[in-house]
Amino acid sequence: MARYSAQVVIIGGGATGVGILRDLSLRGISSVLVEQGDLAHGTSSRFHGLLHSGARYAVKDPVSATECIEENKILKHIAPGCVDTTGGWFVQLPGDEVDYAEAWLKGCETAGIPVQEVPLREALQREPLLAKEAARVFEVPDAAVDGFKLVWENAKSARRYGGRYLTYHRVEAILREGEGVAGVRGENLLTGESFTVEAGIVVNATGAWADRLAASAGASLEVVRDKGILLAFNHRLFHRVINRLRPPGDGDIFVPHETITILGTTSEWVDTPLDNQPTGREVERMMALGKALLPAIAGKRVIRAFAGVRPLHRSDSELAGGSDGGMGREVSRTFALIDHEAEDGVKGFLSIVGGKFTTYRLMAEKVSDWVAAKLANDVPCRTATEPLQPELPAHLSRQAKVLLPCAAAGKMLQRLGQDAVPVLEAIARDPGKGELLCECEMVTVAEVEKIVADEDAHHLADVRRKTRLGMGTCQGAFCTYRALPLMWREGGKYDPLSEELVRFLNQRWKGIRPVLWGDQLRETELTRAIYAGLLALRESGTNGDGGTLCGMD
């Protein structure tokens, strides 16, 4: 059995959990984070990638609005490489309530969100695909944020200050000692080995799983699991975030990300965090809703549908009001910190639930303040001022642009930061290592080899989350078979034609299946021909998870 010890164990490797690990590490508090999958494999990567200005909540949820605009400014400062400062528009269409627009303007002013009206003629010139019927357009400081990149930058920063994280480690029990907690026990899912982490404080940051984990420690917690589906288009349809100026609803926001655009989202209560598979009917509805802002949407190619499960916390007033599955947007998007000693008599056990990706740092700060007070640690929080990544030396950027195409150099430096040094050294020794293995996301052979060698890379999907390999327009059709031999040769972890290859393809297939029409259908048939035909991976039938592309039931 593997044994670890620390002052604090954090359960959950999403943005909030990793943010807590960084904050505690900066304060000199020894901490271990335990995650049942890879970092950012859950809700923190299954959202529209919006860095909220708070304007979306200015009328109905002013607390969230204020939190968002403050954190928006902080994240642009500490994580500029993770944020695309696109700006955002709120667009009023015919039939939208005029009174709501006025209430929205007042709410933005109260929350401190800067708003500027954009003349309609100028707006349509700047965004030619926008509905010509637009009545008014307002600009706010929305932005796009890369969830994978932000989580990993937090993790690397935490590690520089002594923080530790264990991926693919599932917690099976919270250890008790009298009225308090004593750590956690679980299983290493890669080896089957049992492990324990001894700690006097346990932080529950498991998101949509939080109530179930709390119950295992004899504590109670009310969490709403709110499913939202999203569509990814293969082009950057808008230059900036486009919102509908009305009460938040389904299919009313487009968020550009590098070369693609994401349309979101829906709100439906579900029973389990695993209920995250979009259906064809949901996709059709989203396309119909998106047409209001983007009339030409039917001619645009959708490359993927995916879904995330938001963990929302219902307050006592919401519980008294009897909120049900039809009122998912009625639950506040702010967060709650629950001290289970006060609530349930369990000492040293804390849960953090609710909130937004935009407010993850604030949530982590509040948790870390609580932990620090328990440990009599008076080191102040530094996460609002200290950048996640040290500033890159100018010579590194110059070297990258000499060895790689300019765009590829920029993307690689943003993904890796200081870790780009060994990649550039490898390319300088062997220019062939600079070949683009993934043209969609401009990922080089040397970058994949570097990530494969990382001790926390165990699956091809882990490499995808760090490099975006297979996340572009082809959805892994061409880069997957190129990557597996490199992983096998460099890491000795995989057989190139093992279940690992099939597992990765079928993860891609899960999001492709609901959008099989037009060009996407044609490309999927090409992918099937490559892997089931040329590489002789057998085709198979369907399963309860929406079927498979090839190789595995």
C-alpha positions as CSV (number, residue, x, y, z in Angstrom):
1,M,0.0,0.0,0.0
2,A,1.3,3.5,-0.9
3,R,1.2,6.0,2.0
4,Y,1.4,9.7,1.8
5,S,1.0,12.4,4.5
6,A,0.3,16.1,4.4
7,Q,-1.5,18.8,6.4
8,V,-4.3,18.9,3.9
9,V,-5.7,16.5,1.3
10,I,-7.8,17.9,-1.5
11,I,-10.2,15.7,-3.4
12,G,-11.0,16.8,-7.0
13,G,-8.7,17.9,-9.8
14,G,-10.8,20.5,-11.5
15,A,-10.1,24.2,-11.6
16,T,-11.2,24.7,-8.0
17,G,-9.3,21.8,-6.5
18,V,-6.1,22.6,-8.4
19,G,-6.5,26.3,-7.5
20,I,-6.7,25.3,-3.8
21,L,-3.6,23.2,-4.2
22,R,-1.7,26.2,-5.6
23,D,-3.0,28.7,-3.0
24,L,-2.1,26.4,0.0
25,S,1.3,25.6,-1.5
26,L,2.1,29.3,-1.9
27,R,1.3,29.7,1.9
28,G,3.7,26.9,2.8
29,I,0.9,24.4,3.8
30,S,1.8,20.9,2.7
31,S,-1.0,19.5,0.5
32,V,-1.8,16.5,-1.7
33,L,-4.6,16.6,-4.3
34,V,-6.2,13.3,-5.3
35,E,-8.2,12.9,-8.6
36,Q,-9.9,9.8,-10.0
37,G,-9.1,10.8,-13.6
38,D,-6.7,13.2,-15.2
39,L,-6.7,16.9,-14.2
40,A,-9.4,18.9,-15.9
41,H,-11.1,15.8,-17.4
42,G,-14.6,16.8,-15.9
43,T,-16.7,19.9,-15.7
44,S,-13.6,22.3,-15.9
45,S,-13.1,21.2,-19.5
46,R,-16.7,20.7,-20.5
47,F,-18.0,24.3,-20.7
48,H,-18.1,27.0,-23.3
49,G,-14.8,28.5,-22.3
50,L,-16.2,31.9,-21.4
51,L,-14.3,34.1,-19.0
52,H,-17.4,35.9,-17.7
53,S,-17.5,39.7,-17.4
54,G,-20.5,39.1,-15.0
55,A,-22.9,40.8,-17.5
56,R,-24.8,37.6,-18.0
57,Y,-25.8,37.7,-14.3
58,A,-26.2,41.4,-13.9
59,V,-30.0,41.3,-13.4
60,K,-30.8,38.1,-11.7
61,D,-27.6,37.2,-9.7
62,P,-25.8,40.4,-8.8
63,V,-23.5,38.6,-6.3
64,S,-22.2,36.4,-9.1
65,A,-21.9,39.4,-11.5
66,T,-19.7,41.2,-9.1
67,E,-17.5,38.2,-8.4
68,C,-17.1,37.5,-12.1
69,I,-16.0,41.0,-13.1
70,E,-13.4,41.1,-10.3
71,E,-12.0,37.7,-11.2
72,N,-12.1,38.5,-14.9
73,K,-9.6,41.3,-14.3
74,I,-7.4,39.2,-12.1
75,L,-7.2,36.2,-14.5
76,K,-6.3,38.5,-17.4
77,H,-3.4,39.7,-15.3
78,I,-2.1,36.4,-13.8
79,A,-2.8,34.1,-16.7
80,P,-2.6,36.1,-20.0
81,G,-1.5,33.1,-22.0
82,C,-4.7,31.3,-21.1
83,V,-7.1,34.1,-22.0
84,D,-8.1,35.5,-25.4
85,T,-9.3,39.0,-24.7
86,T,-12.0,38.9,-27.4
87,G,-14.5,41.3,-25.7
88,G,-18.1,40.4,-25.8
89,W,-21.4,41.7,-27.2
90,F,-24.9,41.6,-25.8
91,V,-27.3,41.8,-28.7
92,Q,-31.0,42.8,-28.4
93,L,-33.2,41.2,-31.1
94,P,-36.7,42.1,-32.1
95,G,-39.1,40.7,-29.6
96,D,-36.6,40.9,-26.7
97,E,-37.9,42.9,-23.7
98,V,-36.9,46.5,-23.8
99,D,-37.4,46.8,-20.0
100,Y,-34.9,43.9,-19.5
101,A,-32.2,45.9,-21.4
102,E,-32.7,48.8,-19.1
103,A,-32.6,46.6,-16.0
104,W,-29.4,45.0,-17.4
105,L,-27.7,48.3,-17.9
106,K,-28.4,49.3,-14.3
107,G,-27.3,45.9,-13.0
108,C,-24.0,46.2,-14.9
109,E,-23.4,49.7,-13.5
110,T,-24.1,48.4,-10.0
111,A,-21.7,45.5,-10.4
112,G,-18.9,47.7,-11.9
113,I,-19.1,46.1,-15.3
114,P,-18.1,48.6,-18.1
115,V,-20.6,48.8,-20.9
116,Q,-20.4,50.6,-24.2
117,E,-23.1,50.7,-26.9
118,V,-21.9,49.9,-30.4
119,P,-23.7,51.6,-33.4
120,L,-25.6,49.0,-35.4
121,R,-24.0,49.8,-38.7
122,E,-20.5,49.4,-37.1
123,A,-21.6,46.2,-35.4
124,L,-22.7,44.5,-38.6
125,Q,-19.5,45.5,-40.4
126,R,-17.4,44.1,-37.6
127,E,-19.5,40.9,-37.3
128,P,-21.0,40.2,-40.7
129,L,-22.6,36.9,-39.7
130,L,-24.6,38.6,-37.0
131,A,-28.4,38.8,-37.4
132,K,-29.2,41.9,-39.5
133,E,-32.4,42.4,-37.4
134,A,-30.3,43.3,-34.3
135,A,-31.9,46.3,-32.5
136,R,-29.1,47.3,-30.1
137,V,-25.6,46.0,-29.3
138,F,-23.5,46.6,-26.2
139,E,-19.9,45.7,-25.5
140,V,-18.6,44.3,-22.3
141,P,-15.2,42.8,-21.2
142,D,-16.1,39.1,-21.8
143,A,-13.2,36.9,-22.9
144,A,-12.4,33.3,-23.9
145,V,-10.4,31.1,-21.6
146,D,-8.7,27.7,-22.2
147,G,-9.8,25.5,-19.3
148,F,-7.2,22.8,-19.9
149,K,-4.3,25.2,-20.0
150,L,-5.4,27.2,-17.0
151,V,-5.8,24.1,-14.8
152,W,-2.3,22.7,-15.9
153,E,-0.7,26.1,-15.3
154,N,-2.1,26.1,-11.7
155,A,-0.8,22.5,-11.2
156,K,2.7,23.4,-12.4
157,S,2.8,26.5,-10.2
158,A,1.6,24.4,-7.2
159,R,4.3,21.8,-7.9
160,R,7.0,24.5,-7.9
161,Y,6.0,25.4,-4.4
162,G,5.9,21.8,-3.1
163,G,2.3,20.8,-3.9
164,R,1.6,17.2,-5.0
165,Y,-1.2,15.7,-7.0
166,L,-2.1,12.1,-7.7
167,T,-4.1,11.5,-10.8
168,Y,-6.0,8.3,-11.5
169,H,-6.4,7.8,-7.7
170,R,-10.0,7.2,-6.6
171,V,-10.9,8.0,-3.1
172,E,-13.0,5.2,-1.6
173,A,-13.3,6.3,2.0
174,I,-12.7,9.3,4.2
175,L,-10.8,8.2,7.3
176,R,-12.2,9.2,10.6
177,E,-10.6,9.7,14.0
178,G,-13.1,10.4,16.7
179,E,-15.1,13.5,15.7
180,G,-12.6,14.5,13.0
181,V,-11.1,13.3,9.8
182,A,-7.7,11.7,9.5
183,G,-7.2,11.5,5.7
184,V,-8.5,9.3,2.8
185,R,-8.1,5.8,1.5
186,G,-8.5,4.6,-2.0
187,E,-7.2,2.8,-5.1
188,N,-4.7,3.6,-7.8
189,L,-6.7,2.9,-10.9
190,L,-3.6,2.4,-13.0
191,T,-2.0,-0.3,-10.8
192,G,-4.8,-1.5,-8.6
193,E,-2.7,-0.7,-5.6
194,S,-4.3,0.7,-2.5
195,F,-3.2,4.1,-1.1
196,T,-3.8,6.3,1.9
197,V,-3.2,10.0,2.5
198,E,-3.0,11.0,6.1
199,A,-4.1,14.5,6.8
200,G,-5.9,16.4,9.5
201,I,-8.0,18.4,7.0
202,V,-9.9,17.1,4.0
203,V,-11.3,19.4,1.4
204,N,-14.1,18.2,-0.8
205,A,-13.8,19.9,-4.3
206,T,-15.4,17.1,-6.3
207,G,-18.0,19.3,-8.1
208,A,-20.9,17.2,-9.2
209,W,-19.8,14.3,-6.9
210,A,-19.6,16.5,-3.8
211,D,-22.8,15.4,-2.1
212,R,-21.9,11.7,-2.5
213,L,-18.4,12.2,-1.1
214,A,-19.8,14.2,1.8
215,A,-22.3,11.5,2.6
216,S,-19.4,9.0,2.8
217,A,-18.1,11.0,5.7
218,G,-21.4,11.2,7.5
219,A,-22.1,14.8,6.3
220,S,-25.0,16.2,4.3
221,L,-24.8,18.5,1.3
222,E,-27.4,19.6,-1.3
223,V,-26.0,19.7,-4.8
224,V,-28.0,20.1,-8.1
225,R,-26.4,18.4,-11.1
226,D,-27.2,20.7,-14.1
227,K,-26.4,19.3,-17.5
228,G,-25.6,21.7,-20.3
229,I,-24.8,20.7,-23.9
230,L,-22.5,22.6,-26.3
231,L,-21.7,22.5,-30.0
232,A,-18.3,23.1,-31.5
233,F,-18.1,24.6,-35.1
234,N,-15.0,24.2,-37.3
235,H,-14.5,28.0,-37.9
236,R,-14.2,31.1,-35.9
237,L,-17.7,32.4,-36.8
238,F,-17.4,35.5,-34.6
239,H,-14.4,37.6,-33.5
240,R,-15.9,38.1,-30.1
241,V,-18.3,36.5,-27.6
242,I,-21.9,37.0,-28.7
243,N,-24.7,36.9,-26.1
244,R,-28.4,37.4,-26.5
245,L,-29.6,40.4,-24.4
246,R,-32.4,38.7,-22.5
247,P,-32.7,36.6,-19.3
248,P,-30.1,33.8,-19.6
249,G,-31.5,30.9,-21.6
250,D,-30.6,27.9,-23.9
251,G,-28.6,28.4,-27.0
252,D,-28.0,32.1,-26.6
253,I,-24.2,32.5,-26.5
254,F,-21.3,31.9,-29.0
255,V,-17.7,31.8,-27.8
256,P,-14.8,31.9,-30.2
257,H,-11.7,29.8,-29.4
258,E,-8.7,30.1,-31.7
259,T,-10.0,28.5,-34.9
260,I,-13.3,27.2,-33.7
261,T,-16.6,28.6,-32.1
262,I,-18.7,27.0,-29.3
263,L,-22.4,27.5,-29.1
264,G,-23.9,27.0,-25.6
265,T,-25.8,25.9,-23.6
266,T,-28.7,24.1,-22.1
267,S,-29.9,23.6,-18.5
268,E,-31.4,20.2,-17.4
269,W,-31.1,18.6,-14.0
270,V,-29.7,15.0,-14.1
271,D,-29.2,12.3,-11.5
272,T,-25.6,11.5,-12.1
273,P,-22.4,13.3,-13.2
274,L,-22.0,10.6,-15.8
275,D,-25.1,11.7,-17.7
276,N,-23.1,13.9,-20.1
277,Q,-23.9,12.5,-23.5
278,P,-25.7,14.9,-25.9
279,T,-28.5,13.5,-28.1
280,G,-29.3,14.2,-31.7
281,R,-32.6,15.9,-30.6
282,E,-30.7,18.2,-28.3
283,V,-28.3,19.1,-31.1
284,E,-31.2,19.9,-33.4
285,R,-32.8,22.2,-30.8
286,M,-29.5,24.0,-30.2
287,M,-29.1,24.7,-33.9
288,A,-32.6,26.1,-34.1
289,L,-32.0,28.3,-31.1
290,G,-28.6,29.5,-32.4
291,K,-30.2,30.7,-35.6
292,A,-31.6,33.8,-33.9
293,L,-28.1,35.3,-33.5
294,L,-26.5,33.5,-36.5
295,P,-29.1,33.1,-39.3
296,A,-26.6,31.2,-41.5
297,I,-26.0,28.5,-38.9
298,A,-27.5,25.7,-41.0
299,G,-24.6,26.1,-43.5
300,K,-21.9,25.9,-40.8
301,R,-20.1,22.6,-40.0
302,V,-20.5,21.3,-36.4
303,I,-17.5,19.0,-35.6
304,R,-18.5,18.0,-32.1
305,A,-21.3,18.0,-29.5
306,F,-20.4,17.6,-25.8
307,A,-21.9,18.2,-22.4
308,G,-20.8,19.1,-18.9
309,V,-22.6,18.8,-15.5
310,R,-22.6,21.9,-13.4
311,P,-22.5,21.4,-9.6
312,L,-24.9,24.0,-8.3
313,H,-25.6,24.6,-4.6
314,R,-29.2,25.3,-3.5
315,S,-29.5,27.7,-0.6
316,D,-32.0,27.3,2.2
317,S,-34.3,29.8,0.5
318,E,-34.2,27.9,-2.8
319,L,-34.9,24.6,-1.0
320,A,-37.9,26.2,0.8
321,G,-39.1,27.4,-2.6
322,G,-39.2,23.9,-3.9
323,S,-36.9,24.3,-6.9
324,D,-37.1,21.4,-9.3
325,G,-35.7,20.1,-12.5
326,G,-37.5,22.7,-14.6
327,M,-35.8,25.6,-12.8
328,G,-32.1,25.0,-13.3
329,R,-31.5,28.6,-14.2
330,E,-33.2,29.7,-11.0
331,V,-30.3,28.4,-8.8
332,S,-27.7,31.0,-8.1
333,R,-24.3,30.7,-9.8
334,T,-22.4,31.9,-6.8
335,F,-20.5,29.4,-4.6
336,A,-20.9,28.0,-1.0
337,L,-18.3,26.9,1.5
338,I,-19.6,24.4,4.0
339,D,-17.8,23.7,7.2
340,H,-19.0,20.3,8.2
341,E,-18.0,20.7,11.8
342,A,-20.6,23.4,12.1
343,E,-23.2,21.7,9.9
344,D,-22.7,18.0,10.8
345,G,-20.2,17.7,13.7
346,V,-17.4,16.4,11.4
347,K,-14.2,18.3,12.3
348,G,-11.6,19.2,9.7
349,F,-13.9,18.5,6.7
350,L,-14.8,21.3,4.3
351,S,-16.8,21.3,1.0
352,I,-16.8,23.9,-1.7
353,V,-19.6,23.8,-4.3
354,G,-21.2,25.9,-6.9
355,G,-19.6,28.9,-8.5
356,K,-18.3,29.4,-12.1
357,F,-15.0,28.5,-13.8
358,T,-14.4,32.3,-13.8
359,T,-14.5,32.4,-10.0
360,Y,-12.3,29.3,-9.3
361,R,-9.4,31.4,-7.9
362,L,-11.7,33.3,-5.5
363,M,-13.2,30.0,-4.4
364,A,-9.8,28.6,-3.8
365,E,-8.8,31.7,-1.8
366,K,-11.8,31.4,0.5
367,V,-11.1,27.7,1.1
368,S,-7.4,28.4,1.8
369,D,-8.3,31.2,4.2
370,W,-10.4,28.7,6.2
371,V,-7.6,26.1,6.1
372,A,-5.0,28.6,7.1
373,A,-7.0,29.8,10.1
374,K,-7.4,26.2,11.3
375,L,-3.6,25.7,11.1
376,A,-2.8,29.1,12.5
377,N,-1.0,30.0,9.3
378,D,-0.9,33.8,8.8
379,V,0.7,33.9,5.3
380,P,-1.6,36.0,3.1
381,C,-3.0,34.9,-0.2
382,R,-0.9,35.7,-3.3
383,T,-2.8,34.1,-6.1
384,A,-4.5,37.4,-7.2
385,T,-1.1,39.0,-7.9
386,E,1.5,36.3,-8.6
387,P,1.4,35.2,-12.3
388,L,0.8,31.5,-12.9
389,Q,3.8,31.2,-15.2
390,P,7.1,33.1,-15.0
391,E,7.6,35.5,-17.9
392,L,9.3,33.8,-20.8
393,P,12.7,35.2,-21.7
394,A,12.8,37.0,-25.1
395,H,15.5,34.8,-26.5
396,L,13.2,31.7,-26.0
397,S,10.5,33.3,-28.3
398,R,13.2,34.2,-30.8
399,Q,14.6,30.7,-30.9
400,A,11.1,29.2,-31.3
401,K,10.3,31.4,-34.3
402,V,13.6,30.4,-35.9
403,L,12.9,26.7,-35.5
404,L,9.2,26.6,-36.1
405,P,6.5,28.5,-38.2
406,C,5.5,31.7,-36.3
407,A,2.0,30.5,-35.4
408,A,3.2,27.0,-34.3
409,A,5.9,28.7,-32.2
410,G,3.4,30.9,-30.4
411,K,1.0,28.1,-29.7
412,M,3.7,25.8,-28.3
413,L,5.1,28.5,-26.1
414,Q,1.6,29.3,-24.7
415,R,1.0,25.6,-24.0
416,L,4.4,24.8,-22.4
417,G,5.9,28.0,-21.1
418,Q,9.3,27.2,-19.5
419,D,8.8,23.6,-20.4
420,A,9.4,24.5,-24.0
421,V,13.1,24.6,-23.4
422,P,13.7,20.8,-23.9
423,V,11.4,20.8,-26.9
424,L,13.3,23.5,-28.6
425,E,16.6,21.8,-27.8
426,A,15.3,18.5,-29.3
427,I,14.2,20.3,-32.5
428,A,17.6,22.1,-32.7
429,R,19.4,18.7,-32.6
430,D,17.0,17.1,-35.0
431,P,14.9,19.4,-37.2
432,G,12.7,16.4,-38.0
433,K,11.3,16.7,-34.5
434,G,9.8,20.0,-35.6
435,E,7.4,18.3,-38.0
436,L,3.8,19.1,-37.3
437,L,2.2,15.9,-36.1
438,C,-1.2,17.6,-35.6
439,E,-1.7,20.3,-38.2
440,C,-5.0,21.4,-36.8
441,E,-3.5,22.5,-33.5
442,M,0.1,22.8,-34.7
443,V,1.6,20.2,-32.3
444,T,5.1,19.0,-33.1
445,V,6.7,15.6,-32.8
446,A,9.0,17.0,-30.1
447,E,6.2,18.4,-28.0
448,V,4.3,15.1,-28.0
449,E,7.5,13.3,-27.0
450,K,8.1,15.7,-24.2
451,I,4.5,15.3,-22.8
452,V,4.6,11.5,-23.2
453,A,7.7,11.5,-21.0
454,D,5.9,13.3,-18.2
455,E,5.2,11.1,-15.2
456,D,1.5,12.2,-15.2
457,A,0.8,11.2,-18.8
458,H,-0.8,7.8,-18.7
459,H,-3.2,7.8,-21.7
460,L,-3.4,9.4,-25.1
461,A,-6.2,11.5,-23.8
462,D,-3.9,12.9,-21.2
463,V,-1.6,14.1,-24.0
464,R,-4.7,15.6,-25.7
465,R,-5.5,17.7,-22.7
466,K,-2.0,19.1,-22.5
467,T,-1.4,19.7,-26.2
468,R,-4.9,19.8,-27.9
469,L,-3.8,16.9,-30.1
470,G,-7.0,15.5,-31.8
471,M,-9.2,18.5,-30.8
472,G,-9.1,20.3,-34.1
473,T,-11.2,20.0,-37.2
474,C,-10.3,16.4,-38.0
475,Q,-11.0,15.3,-34.4
476,G,-8.0,12.9,-34.4
477,A,-8.4,11.3,-37.8
478,F,-4.8,12.0,-38.9
479,C,-2.8,12.7,-35.8
480,T,-3.9,9.8,-33.7
481,Y,-2.1,7.1,-35.6
482,R,1.0,9.3,-35.9
483,A,1.1,9.8,-32.1
484,L,0.7,6.3,-30.8
485,P,4.1,5.0,-32.2
486,L,5.8,8.0,-30.6
487,M,4.2,7.2,-27.2
488,W,5.2,3.6,-27.4
489,R,8.8,4.3,-28.5
490,E,9.4,7.2,-26.0
491,G,7.5,6.1,-23.0
492,G,7.2,2.3,-23.3
493,K,3.6,2.7,-22.1
494,Y,1.6,1.5,-25.0
495,D,1.3,-1.0,-27.8
496,P,0.5,1.3,-30.9
497,L,-2.5,-0.9,-31.9
498,S,-3.7,-1.7,-28.4
499,E,-6.9,-0.8,-26.7
500,E,-5.4,2.6,-26.0
501,L,-5.7,3.7,-29.6
502,V,-9.3,2.4,-29.8
503,R,-10.2,4.1,-26.5
504,F,-9.0,7.5,-27.8
505,L,-10.9,7.2,-31.1
506,N,-14.1,6.2,-29.4
507,Q,-13.8,9.2,-27.0
508,R,-13.7,11.4,-30.1
509,W,-16.6,9.4,-31.6
510,K,-18.8,10.0,-28.6
511,G,-18.9,13.7,-29.4
512,I,-19.1,13.2,-33.2
513,R,-22.0,10.8,-33.3
514,P,-24.8,13.4,-32.6
515,V,-23.6,15.7,-35.4
516,L,-23.3,13.2,-38.3
517,W,-24.5,15.1,-41.4
518,G,-22.9,16.9,-44.3
519,D,-19.1,17.3,-44.3
520,Q,-18.8,15.9,-40.8
521,L,-20.4,12.7,-41.9
522,R,-18.0,12.5,-44.9
523,E,-15.0,13.0,-42.7
524,T,-16.1,10.4,-40.2
525,E,-16.4,7.9,-43.0
526,L,-12.8,8.7,-44.0
527,T,-11.7,8.2,-40.4
528,R,-13.5,4.9,-40.3
529,A,-11.7,3.9,-43.6
530,I,-8.3,4.8,-42.1
531,Y,-8.7,2.9,-38.8
532,A,-11.1,0.1,-39.6
533,G,-9.8,-0.4,-43.2
534,L,-6.2,0.4,-43.5
535,L,-5.2,-0.3,-39.9
536,A,-7.5,-3.3,-39.7
537,L,-9.2,-2.3,-36.4
538,R,-12.4,-4.3,-36.3
539,E,-15.7,-2.4,-36.4
540,S,-18.2,-3.1,-33.7
541,G,-21.8,-2.5,-32.8
542,T,-23.4,0.0,-30.4
543,N,-23.3,0.1,-26.7
544,G,-25.0,2.0,-24.0
545,D,-22.7,4.9,-24.4
546,G,-23.8,5.8,-27.9
547,G,-22.0,3.3,-30.0
548,T,-18.4,3.1,-31.1
549,L,-16.4,4.1,-34.2
550,C,-14.2,1.0,-34.2
551,G,-12.5,-1.6,-32.2
552,M,-14.2,-1.8,-28.8
553,D,-17.7,-2.6,-27.5
